[in-house]
Amino acid sequence: MTQLKRRKVITGLKDKGFIHLTEKKNDLWYGLTINGDVVPEVKTFVSRGGKKQMIYEHNIHKMVHELHMDDKKQFIDYIDCPYRYSEYIRDLRRKNII
């Protein structure tokens, strides 16, 4: 079962063009920006719930879907850096998301 540290995911998103949008209940919402403009079609949440500060498989799959990524590996690569912001934007354009 895959799990990622919450802080690592938040840092990875912020390093790759996402900004903090709002907080709802126990969730922190982040949105993709391009040239400083928020892209409304691409946003995701990071849960603040739980004491272990981890994001588990179930929420990772939700994030993959919300970010229009192909699979969990692509999401992890995005957070860990092999999958770059420019590649992600290119893929979103190819899928006609943006």
Buried (B, 14 or more C-beta within 10 A) or exposed (E): EEEBEBEBBBEBBEEBBBBEBEEEEEBBBBBBEEEEEBBEEBBBBBBEEEEEEBBBEEBBBBBBEBBBBEEBEBBBBBBEEEBEBEEBBEBBEEEEBB
